[in-house]
Amino acid sequence: MSAADAMTDVIRIRIEPEKKTALAELYRSRGTNLSQAARDFFDTELESAESPLDRFDAIMAAADEKLDAYEAPEPTIEDIVAYVEKVREVRSRDLVA
């Protein structure tokens, strides 16, 4: 079943005709349409409603996949601390300048 076949429900909203026309043109200029923009908005809303731990797990899983792809060694606590210290040093230099 394709993604389009899975879209069987319709949501109707009321909007002023001039707003609909302006939004339709805006999204057409971006290579999309009102329906896709609404689906993207709803997807973002659902993602933001996820448990913060679920999102953290997803982020960590993505990071692990990237590390595996690069065959990079897992960073140690010392590596992380050294990185944080370098970032702090650079930021403090930037603040002085």
C-alpha positions as protocol buffer text, in pm:
chain_id: "A"
residue {
  index: 1
  type: MET
  ca { x: 0 y: 0 z: 0 }
}
residue {
  index: 2
  type: SER
  ca { x: 142 y: 339 z: -96 }
}
residue {
  index: 3
  type: ALA
  ca { x: 146 y: 642 z: 133 }
}
residue {
  index: 4
  type: ALA
  ca { x: -125 y: 802 z: -81 }
}
residue {
  index: 5
  type: ASP
  ca { x: -346 y: 493 z: -36 }
}
residue {
  index: 6
  type: ALA
  ca { x: -308 y: 521 z: 341 }
}
residue {
  index: 7
  type: MET
  ca { x: -453 y: 874 z: 335 }
}
residue {
  index: 8
  type: THR
  ca { x: -822 y: 801 z: 359 }
}
residue {
  index: 9
  type: ASP
  ca { x: -948 y: 1062 z: 607 }
}
residue {
  index: 10
  type: VAL
  ca { x: -1035 y: 1416 z: 511 }
}
residue {
  index: 11
  type: ILE
  ca { x: -1010 y: 1718 z: 740 }
}
residue {
  index: 12
  type: ARG
  ca { x: -1212 y: 2021 z: 641 }
}
residue {
  index: 13
  type: ILE
  ca { x: -1133 y: 2366 z: 773 }
}
residue {
  index: 14
  type: ARG
  ca { x: -1286 y: 2704 z: 715 }
}
residue {
  index: 15
  type: ILE
  ca { x: -1055 y: 2980 z: 596 }
}
residue {
  index: 16
  type: GLU
  ca { x: -1105 y: 3313 z: 425 }
}
residue {
  index: 17
  type: PRO
  ca { x: -1088 y: 3279 z: 45 }
}
residue {
  index: 18
  type: GLU
  ca { x: -807 y: 3536 z: 12 }
}
residue {
  index: 19
  type: LYS
  ca { x: -595 y: 3348 z: 269 }
}
residue {
  index: 20
  type: LYS
  ca { x: -655 y: 3020 z: 89 }
}
residue {
  index: 21
  type: THR
  ca { x: -551 y: 3176 z: -241 }
}
residue {
  index: 22
  type: ALA
  ca { x: -240 y: 3338 z: -90 }
}
residue {
  index: 23
  type: LEU
  ca { x: -137 y: 3017 z: 89 }
}
residue {
  index: 24
  type: ALA
  ca { x: -200 y: 2804 z: -220 }
}
residue {
  index: 25
  type: GLU
  ca { x: 27 y: 3034 z: -423 }
}
residue {
  index: 26
  type: LEU
  ca { x: 291 y: 3041 z: -148 }
}
residue {
  index: 27
  type: TYR
  ca { x: 309 y: 2662 z: -127 }
}
residue {
  index: 28
  type: ARG
  ca { x: 291 y: 2622 z: -507 }
}
residue {
  index: 29
  type: SER
  ca { x: 598 y: 2850 z: -532 }
}
residue {
  index: 30
  type: ARG
  ca { x: 772 y: 2617 z: -284 }
}
residue {
  index: 31
  type: GLY
  ca { x: 686 y: 2314 z: -495 }
}
residue {
  index: 32
  type: THR
  ca { x: 419 y: 2178 z: -263 }
}
residue {
  index: 33
  type: ASN
  ca { x: 53 y: 2235 z: -179 }
}
residue {
  index: 34
  type: LEU
  ca { x: -180 y: 2312 z: 110 }
}
residue {
  index: 35
  type: SER
  ca { x: -251 y: 1946 z: 180 }
}
residue {
  index: 36
  type: GLN
  ca { x: 117 y: 1856 z: 207 }
}
residue {
  index: 37
  type: ALA
  ca { x: 185 y: 2163 z: 422 }
}
residue {
  index: 38
  type: ALA
  ca { x: -96 y: 2060 z: 657 }
}
residue {
  index: 39
  type: ARG
  ca { x: 34 y: 1700 z: 674 }
}
residue {
  index: 40
  type: ASP
  ca { x: 385 y: 1830 z: 749 }
}
residue {
  index: 41
  type: PHE
  ca { x: 244 y: 2053 z: 1024 }
}
residue {
  index: 42
  type: PHE
  ca { x: 50 y: 1764 z: 1178 }
}
residue {
  index: 43
  type: ASP
  ca { x: 357 y: 1538 z: 1162 }
}
residue {
  index: 44
  type: THR
  ca { x: 562 y: 1803 z: 1342 }
}
residue {
  index: 45
  type: GLU
  ca { x: 293 y: 1840 z: 1608 }
}
residue {
  index: 46
  type: LEU
  ca { x: 282 y: 1465 z: 1665 }
}
residue {
  index: 47
  type: GLU
  ca { x: 661 y: 1445 z: 1685 }
}
residue {
  index: 48
  type: SER
  ca { x: 671 y: 1723 z: 1943 }
}
residue {
  index: 49
  type: ALA
  ca { x: 411 y: 1539 z: 2150 }
}
residue {
  index: 50
  type: GLU
  ca { x: 636 y: 1232 z: 2179 }
}
residue {
  index: 51
  type: SER
  ca { x: 795 y: 1149 z: 2506 }
}
residue {
  index: 52
  type: PRO
  ca { x: 1124 y: 1339 z: 2546 }
}
residue {
  index: 53
  type: LEU
  ca { x: 1294 y: 1008 z: 2622 }
}
residue {
  index: 54
  type: ASP
  ca { x: 1162 y: 857 z: 2299 }
}
residue {
  index: 55
  type: ARG
  ca { x: 1303 y: 1154 z: 2107 }
}
residue {
  index: 56
  type: PHE
  ca { x: 1634 y: 1124 z: 2293 }
}
residue {
  index: 57
  type: ASP
  ca { x: 1649 y: 752 z: 2212 }
}
residue {
  index: 58
  type: ALA
  ca { x: 1583 y: 829 z: 1844 }
}
residue {
  index: 59
  type: ILE
  ca { x: 1856 y: 1093 z: 1840 }
}
residue {
  index: 60
  type: MET
  ca { x: 2103 y: 859 z: 2008 }
}
residue {
  index: 61
  type: ALA
  ca { x: 2013 y: 577 z: 1768 }
}
residue {
  index: 62
  type: ALA
  ca { x: 2077 y: 809 z: 1473 }
}
residue {
  index: 63
  type: ALA
  ca { x: 2411 y: 914 z: 1623 }
}
residue {
  index: 64
  type: ASP
  ca { x: 2505 y: 548 z: 1675 }
}
residue {
  index: 65
  type: GLU
  ca { x: 2421 y: 474 z: 1309 }
}
residue {
  index: 66
  type: LYS
  ca { x: 2647 y: 758 z: 1196 }
}
residue {
  index: 67
  type: LEU
  ca { x: 2931 y: 639 z: 1418 }
}
residue {
  index: 68
  type: ASP
  ca { x: 2891 y: 287 z: 1284 }
}
residue {
  index: 69
  type: ALA
  ca { x: 2891 y: 416 z: 927 }
}
residue {
  index: 70
  type: TYR
  ca { x: 3219 y: 599 z: 987 }
}
residue {
  index: 71
  type: GLU
  ca { x: 3356 y: 310 z: 1191 }
}
residue {
  index: 72
  type: ALA
  ca { x: 3453 y: 570 z: 1448 }
}
residue {
  index: 73
  type: PRO
  ca { x: 3537 y: 458 z: 1799 }
}
residue {
  index: 74
  type: GLU
  ca { x: 3284 y: 534 z: 2071 }
}
residue {
  index: 75
  type: PRO
  ca { x: 3388 y: 854 z: 2249 }
}
residue {
  index: 76
  type: THR
  ca { x: 3510 y: 819 z: 2604 }
}
residue {
  index: 77
  type: ILE
  ca { x: 3411 y: 1047 z: 2891 }
}
residue {
  index: 78
  type: GLU
  ca { x: 3753 y: 1208 z: 2856 }
}
residue {
  index: 79
  type: ASP
  ca { x: 3686 y: 1277 z: 2486 }
}
residue {
  index: 80
  type: ILE
  ca { x: 3354 y: 1443 z: 2571 }
}
residue {
  index: 81
  type: VAL
  ca { x: 3504 y: 1651 z: 2852 }
}
residue {
  index: 82
  type: ALA
  ca { x: 3791 y: 1762 z: 2626 }
}
residue {
  index: 83
  type: TYR
  ca { x: 3543 y: 1862 z: 2356 }
}
residue {
  index: 84
  type: VAL
  ca { x: 3329 y: 2062 z: 2601 }
}
residue {
  index: 85
  type: GLU
  ca { x: 3639 y: 2238 z: 2735 }
}
residue {
  index: 86
  type: LYS
  ca { x: 3748 y: 2331 z: 2380 }
}
residue {
  index: 87
  type: VAL
  ca { x: 3404 y: 2471 z: 2302 }
}
residue {
  index: 88
  type: ARG
  ca { x: 3404 y: 2673 z: 2623 }
}
residue {
  index: 89
  type: GLU
  ca { x: 3749 y: 2809 z: 2542 }
}
residue {
  index: 90
  type: VAL
  ca { x: 3645 y: 2916 z: 2193 }
}
residue {
  index: 91
  type: ARG
  ca { x: 3326 y: 3077 z: 2324 }
}
residue {
  index: 92
  type: SER
  ca { x: 3511 y: 3266 z: 2594 }
}
residue {
  index: 93
  type: ARG
  ca { x: 3757 y: 3397 z: 2331 }
}
residue {
  index: 94
  type: ASP
  ca { x: 3463 y: 3501 z: 2110 }
}
residue {
  index: 95
  type: LEU
  ca { x: 3300 y: 3688 z: 2397 }
}
residue {
  index: 96
  type: VAL
  ca { x: 3618 y: 3883 z: 2467 }
}
residue {
  index: 97
  type: ALA
  ca { x: 3661 y: 3983 z: 2102 }
}
